[in-house]
């Protein structure tokens, strides 16, 4: 239907217009009387009317056909216009979907590329870790093989070397000759168990060093340390000022005489008054330099001086040790003159100060050097056997 040509529509329209332009046949007159035409003349008129009616009918039919053709053309044009709009919208939607699909395809390609790179990096890392693991396992295998060749004697010699190093550390750093001598004695017992004549030089050095340590172990470092700790505790109990205390005495039985009662009351009043008065004799005039509320700070300073003396004792520094004790004694002498326990505490401080706190520590590195020489020769012999 959409394939009709516009020329056909034009021809139908022209035919309809021509039919409408023909003049209509005038109607017959009503009032005129009928004529009696001749039969010969009437026959041609009827023959002429028939073709006119046929032409009118054909013109009407053509007009109807033209109108129908115009309506059909308009409907077809409308359908084609709507179809074109639908096709345009469908094409736009299809293009949008195609663009979205292209973008998602690009994102997917980028994600796949990133995953491939990550997978390649993971493979590289895995290969590196595998290589490192193989080398580590090879090292462990070599160590295990080397350990299987070590006998019990090598372990004992390594233990002796460790004990000698520890003894030198105790002697030089901690200044503890007793502990150092015990460590040397344990090392000598292990060497005696090995029973090797080549270790005779090592055991001879050990004997000399243990004897030297026993001679320098007369100082009781632990005892002095604990004594200083006890002095610090006792110094914390001292007081700058002690308020007088009164203990009431039992009342004596008084007779009925008023003179006896008066004498007894005066006696009790005098005894009570005497209990509030204390007389002390000092070489110098006492002058309080600290308030009672500052007593806590003074106690902390005293405790700090005793702790400093303990550290100096452990560090083998006699000058610093005596200086700390002298300062503590001076503070006790200056600020605690009213306390009765001050004199006894000063005597203990002087006794501890007079104790020797340092001694010449013997050199015990000879046995370690001798053992190193033996171990070097022993390892060389083992390598030569292989």
C-alpha positions as CSV (number, residue, x, y, z in Angstrom):
1,X,0.0,0.0,0.0
2,X,2.8,2.3,0.7
3,X,4.1,1.6,-2.8
4,X,1.3,3.6,-4.6
5,X,2.7,6.3,-6.8
6,X,1.6,9.9,-6.4
7,X,0.9,10.1,-10.2
8,X,-2.0,7.7,-9.8
9,X,-3.5,9.8,-7.0
10,X,-3.2,12.9,-9.2
11,X,-5.1,11.2,-12.1
12,X,-7.9,10.2,-9.7
13,X,-8.2,13.7,-8.4
14,X,-8.4,15.2,-12.0
15,X,-11.1,12.8,-13.0
16,X,-13.2,13.6,-9.9
17,X,-12.8,17.3,-10.7
18,X,-13.8,16.9,-14.3
19,X,-16.9,15.1,-13.3
20,X,-17.9,17.8,-10.9
21,X,-17.4,20.5,-13.5
22,X,-20.0,19.1,-16.0
23,X,-23.3,21.0,-16.0
24,X,-26.2,19.4,-14.5
25,X,-29.3,18.6,-16.6
26,X,-32.0,21.2,-15.9
27,X,-35.2,19.7,-14.4
28,X,-38.4,19.8,-16.4
29,X,-40.9,22.5,-15.9
30,X,-43.9,21.7,-13.7
31,X,-46.6,24.1,-15.0
32,X,-46.0,23.7,-18.6
33,X,-48.4,21.4,-20.2
34,X,-47.1,18.2,-21.6
35,X,-46.3,18.2,-25.1
36,X,-47.0,15.4,-27.3
37,X,-43.8,14.9,-29.0
38,X,-43.4,12.7,-31.7
39,X,-42.3,9.2,-31.1
40,X,-39.5,9.6,-33.4
41,X,-38.2,12.6,-31.6
42,X,-38.5,11.1,-28.0
43,X,-36.4,8.2,-28.6
44,X,-33.1,10.1,-29.1
45,X,-33.6,12.1,-25.8
46,X,-33.8,9.0,-23.7
47,X,-30.8,7.7,-25.4
48,X,-29.0,10.9,-24.5
49,X,-30.0,10.8,-20.7
50,X,-28.6,7.4,-20.1
51,X,-25.0,8.3,-20.8
52,X,-25.3,11.4,-18.6
53,X,-26.4,9.4,-15.6
54,X,-23.6,7.0,-16.1
55,X,-21.1,9.8,-16.2
56,X,-22.4,11.2,-12.9
57,X,-22.2,7.9,-11.2
58,X,-18.7,7.4,-12.5
59,X,-17.7,10.8,-11.3
60,X,-19.1,10.2,-7.8
61,X,-17.3,6.8,-7.7
62,X,-14.1,8.5,-8.8
63,X,-14.6,11.1,-6.1
64,X,-15.1,8.5,-3.4
65,X,-12.1,6.6,-4.6
66,X,-10.0,9.7,-4.5
67,X,-11.1,10.5,-1.0
68,X,-10.4,7.0,0.1
69,X,-7.0,7.2,-1.6
70,X,-6.2,10.5,0.2
71,X,-7.3,9.0,3.6
72,X,-5.2,5.9,3.0
73,X,-2.2,8.0,2.0
74,X,-2.5,10.1,5.2
75,X,-2.8,6.9,7.3
76,X,0.2,5.4,5.6
77,X,2.2,8.6,6.1
78,X,1.3,8.7,9.8
79,X,2.4,5.0,10.2
80,X,5.6,5.6,8.4
81,X,6.4,8.7,10.6
82,X,5.7,6.7,13.8
83,X,7.7,3.8,12.6
84,X,10.6,6.1,11.9
85,X,10.5,7.6,15.4
86,X,10.4,4.2,16.9
87,X,13.3,3.1,14.8
88,X,15.3,6.2,15.8
89,X,14.6,5.7,19.6
90,X,15.5,2.0,19.3
91,X,18.7,2.9,17.5
92,X,19.6,5.4,20.2
93,X,19.0,2.8,22.9
94,X,20.9,0.2,21.0
95,X,23.9,2.6,20.6
96,X,23.8,3.5,24.4
97,X,23.7,-0.2,25.3
98,X,26.6,-0.8,22.9
99,X,28.6,2.0,24.5
100,X,28.0,0.6,28.0
101,X,29.0,-2.8,26.8
102,X,32.2,-1.4,25.3
103,X,33.0,0.4,28.6
104,X,32.4,-2.7,30.7
105,X,34.4,-4.7,28.3
106,X,37.3,-2.3,28.7
107,X,37.0,-2.5,32.5
108,X,36.9,-6.3,32.4
109,X,40.0,-6.3,30.2
110,X,41.8,-4.0,32.6
111,X,40.8,-6.2,35.6
112,X,42.0,-9.3,33.8
113,X,45.3,-7.6,32.9
114,X,45.8,-6.6,36.6
115,X,45.0,-10.1,37.7
116,X,47.5,-11.5,35.3
117,X,50.2,-9.1,36.6
118,X,49.4,-10.1,40.2
119,X,49.5,-13.7,39.3
120,X,52.8,-13.3,37.6
121,X,54.2,-11.4,40.6
122,X,52.9,-14.1,42.9
123,X,54.6,-16.8,40.8
124,X,57.9,-14.8,40.9
125,X,57.6,-14.4,44.7
126,X,56.7,-18.1,45.1
127,X,59.8,-19.0,43.0
128,X,62.0,-16.8,45.1
129,X,60.6,-18.2,48.4
130,X,61.1,-21.7,47.0
131,X,64.7,-21.0,46.1
132,X,65.3,-19.5,49.6
133,X,63.6,-22.5,51.2
134,X,65.8,-24.9,49.3
135,X,68.9,-23.0,50.2
136,X,67.8,-22.9,53.9
137,X,67.1,-26.6,53.9
138,X,70.5,-27.2,52.3
139,X,72.2,-25.1,55.1
140,X,70.2,-27.0,57.8
141,X,71.2,-30.3,56.2
142,X,74.9,-29.2,56.2
143,X,74.6,-28.2,59.9
144,X,73.0,-31.5,60.8
145,X,75.8,-33.3,59.0
146,X,78.3,-31.2,60.9
147,X,76.6,-31.9,64.2
148,X,76.6,-35.6,63.6
149,X,80.3,-35.5,63.4
150,X,80.6,-33.7,66.8
151,X,81.1,-36.0,69.7
152,X,80.4,-35.6,73.4
153,X,83.9,-34.3,74.0
154,X,83.4,-31.3,71.8
155,X,80.2,-30.5,73.7
156,X,82.1,-30.6,77.0
157,X,84.8,-28.4,75.7
158,X,82.3,-25.8,74.5
159,X,80.7,-25.9,78.0
160,X,84.1,-25.3,79.6
161,X,84.7,-22.3,77.3
162,X,81.3,-20.8,78.2
163,X,82.0,-21.2,82.0
164,X,85.4,-19.5,81.7
165,X,83.8,-16.6,79.8
166,X,81.1,-16.3,82.4
167,X,83.7,-16.3,85.2
168,X,85.7,-13.5,83.6
169,X,82.5,-11.5,83.3
170,X,81.6,-12.0,87.0
171,X,85.2,-11.0,88.0
172,X,85.6,-7.9,85.8
173,X,82.1,-6.5,85.7
174,X,80.3,-7.7,88.9
175,X,83.5,-7.9,91.0
176,X,82.2,-11.1,92.6
177,X,85.2,-13.3,93.3
178,X,83.2,-16.0,95.0
179,X,80.9,-16.6,92.0
180,X,83.9,-16.5,89.7
181,X,85.7,-19.1,91.7
182,X,82.7,-21.4,91.7
183,X,82.5,-21.1,87.9
184,X,86.2,-21.9,87.6
185,X,85.7,-24.9,89.9
186,X,82.9,-26.3,87.7
187,X,85.0,-25.9,84.5
188,X,87.9,-27.7,86.2
189,X,85.6,-30.6,87.1
190,X,84.5,-31.0,83.5
191,X,88.2,-31.0,82.3
192,X,88.9,-33.6,84.9
193,X,86.1,-35.7,83.4
194,X,87.6,-35.4,79.9
195,X,90.9,-36.7,81.2
196,X,93.2,-35.4,78.4
197,X,96.9,-34.8,79.1
198,X,96.9,-31.9,76.6
199,X,94.6,-30.0,79.0
200,X,97.2,-30.0,81.8
201,X,98.2,-26.4,81.0
202,X,94.5,-25.3,81.2
203,X,94.0,-27.0,84.6
204,X,97.2,-25.5,86.0
205,X,96.0,-21.9,85.1
206,X,92.6,-22.7,86.7
207,X,94.3,-23.7,89.9
208,X,96.3,-20.5,90.1
209,X,93.2,-18.4,89.3
210,X,91.0,-20.1,91.9
211,X,93.7,-19.6,94.6
212,X,93.9,-15.9,93.7
213,X,90.1,-15.5,93.8
214,X,89.9,-17.1,97.2
215,X,92.5,-14.6,98.6
216,X,90.6,-11.6,97.2
217,X,87.2,-12.9,98.5
218,X,87.6,-11.7,102.0
219,X,85.3,-8.7,101.4
220,X,81.6,-9.6,102.2
221,X,79.9,-7.4,99.6
222,X,76.6,-9.0,100.2
223,X,76.7,-8.5,103.9
224,X,77.7,-4.8,103.5
225,X,74.9,-4.3,101.0
226,X,72.3,-5.7,103.4
227,X,73.7,-3.7,106.3
228,X,73.3,-0.5,104.3
229,X,69.7,-1.5,103.4
230,X,69.0,-2.0,107.2
231,X,70.5,1.4,108.0
232,X,68.2,3.1,105.4
233,X,65.2,1.5,107.0
234,X,66.3,2.6,110.5
235,X,67.0,6.2,109.3
236,X,63.4,6.3,108.0
237,X,62.1,5.9,111.5
238,X,63.9,8.9,113.0
239,X,61.9,12.0,113.8
240,X,62.8,15.7,113.8
241,X,60.7,16.5,116.8
242,X,59.1,14.3,119.5
243,X,56.2,15.7,121.5
244,X,56.4,15.0,125.2
245,X,54.1,12.3,126.5
246,X,52.5,12.1,129.9
247,X,51.6,9.0,131.7
248,X,49.3,9.6,134.7
249,X,50.4,7.9,137.9
250,X,48.1,6.0,140.1
251,X,46.5,8.2,142.7
252,X,47.6,7.6,146.2
253,X,45.1,7.2,149.0
254,X,44.6,10.5,150.8
255,X,43.4,10.8,154.4
256,X,40.5,12.8,155.5
257,X,42.7,15.6,156.7
258,X,42.6,18.7,154.3
259,X,46.3,19.3,154.8
260,X,47.2,15.9,153.5
261,X,44.8,16.3,150.5
262,X,46.4,19.7,149.7
263,X,49.9,18.3,149.9
264,X,49.0,15.4,147.7
265,X,47.4,17.6,145.0
266,X,50.4,19.9,144.9
267,X,52.7,16.9,144.5
268,X,50.7,15.5,141.6
269,X,50.6,18.9,139.9
270,X,54.4,19.2,140.2
271,X,55.0,15.7,138.8
272,X,52.7,16.5,135.8
273,X,54.5,19.8,135.2
274,X,57.9,18.0,135.2
275,X,56.8,15.5,132.6
276,X,56.4,18.3,130.1
277,X,59.9,19.6,130.6
278,X,63.0,17.7,129.1
279,X,66.5,19.1,129.6
280,X,69.3,17.9,127.2
281,X,72.9,19.1,127.2
282,X,74.5,19.6,123.8
283,X,78.0,20.8,122.8
284,X,76.4,23.4,120.5
285,X,73.2,25.3,120.6
286,X,70.4,23.5,118.7
287,X,68.8,25.4,115.9
288,X,66.0,23.9,113.9
289,X,66.6,24.4,110.2
290,X,63.7,22.5,108.8
291,X,60.0,22.6,109.5
292,X,58.3,19.4,110.6
293,X,56.3,19.2,107.4
294,X,59.6,18.9,105.5
295,X,60.6,15.7,107.3
296,X,59.4,13.5,104.4
297,X,61.8,15.2,101.9
298,X,64.7,14.7,104.4
299,X,63.9,11.0,104.8
300,X,63.8,10.5,101.1
301,X,67.2,12.2,100.7
302,X,68.7,10.0,103.5
303,X,67.4,6.9,101.7
304,X,68.9,8.1,98.5
305,X,72.3,8.5,100.1
306,X,72.2,4.9,101.4
307,X,71.2,3.6,97.9
308,X,74.0,5.6,96.4
309,X,76.4,3.9,98.8
310,X,75.0,0.5,97.8
311,X,75.6,1.3,94.1
312,X,79.1,2.5,94.8
313,X,79.8,-0.8,96.7
314,X,78.7,-2.9,93.7
315,X,80.6,-0.7,91.3
316,X,83.8,-1.0,93.4
317,X,84.1,2.8,93.9
318,X,85.3,3.4,97.5
319,X,85.5,7.2,97.2
320,X,81.9,7.5,96.2
321,X,80.9,5.0,98.8
322,X,82.5,6.9,101.7
323,X,81.2,10.3,100.4
324,X,77.6,9.0,100.4
325,X,78.0,7.7,104.0
326,X,79.6,10.9,105.2
327,X,76.8,13.0,103.8
328,X,74.2,10.7,105.5
329,X,76.0,11.0,108.8
330,X,76.2,14.8,108.5
331,X,72.5,15.0,107.9
332,X,71.8,12.8,110.9
333,X,74.1,14.9,113.1
334,X,72.5,18.2,111.9
335,X,68.8,17.5,111.8
336,X,68.1,14.6,114.2
337,X,69.7,15.8,117.4
338,X,66.5,15.4,119.4
339,X,66.1,11.7,118.5
340,X,67.6,9.2,121.0
341,X,68.3,6.6,118.2
342,X,70.6,9.0,116.3
343,X,73.7,8.0,118.2
344,X,73.4,4.3,117.6
345,X,72.7,4.8,113.9
346,X,75.8,7.0,113.6
347,X,77.9,4.3,115.2
348,X,76.7,1.8,112.7
349,X,77.3,4.1,109.8
350,X,80.9,4.7,111.0
351,X,81.4,0.9,111.3
352,X,80.2,0.2,107.8
353,X,82.3,3.1,106.4
354,X,85.4,1.6,107.9
355,X,84.9,-1.7,106.1
356,X,87.0,-2.3,103.0
357,X,84.9,-2.3,99.9
358,X,87.5,-2.7,97.1
359,X,90.2,-5.2,96.5
360,X,92.5,-5.9,93.7
361,X,90.6,-8.4,91.5
362,X,92.8,-11.2,90.2
363,X,93.3,-11.7,86.4
364,X,91.6,-15.0,85.4
365,X,91.9,-14.7,81.6
366,X,95.0,-17.0,81.4
367,X,92.9,-20.2,81.6
368,X,90.6,-19.0,78.8
369,X,93.6,-18.2,76.5
370,X,95.1,-21.6,77.2
371,X,91.8,-23.3,76.4
372,X,91.5,-21.4,73.1
373,X,95.0,-22.6,72.1
374,X,94.0,-26.2,72.9
375,X,90.7,-25.9,70.9
376,X,92.6,-24.5,67.9
377,X,95.0,-27.4,67.8
378,X,92.2,-29.9,68.4
379,X,90.2,-28.6,65.4
380,X,93.2,-28.6,63.2
381,X,93.8,-32.2,64.1
382,X,90.2,-33.1,63.2
383,X,90.4,-31.4,59.8
384,X,93.7,-33.1,59.1
385,X,92.0,-36.5,59.8
386,X,89.3,-35.8,57.3
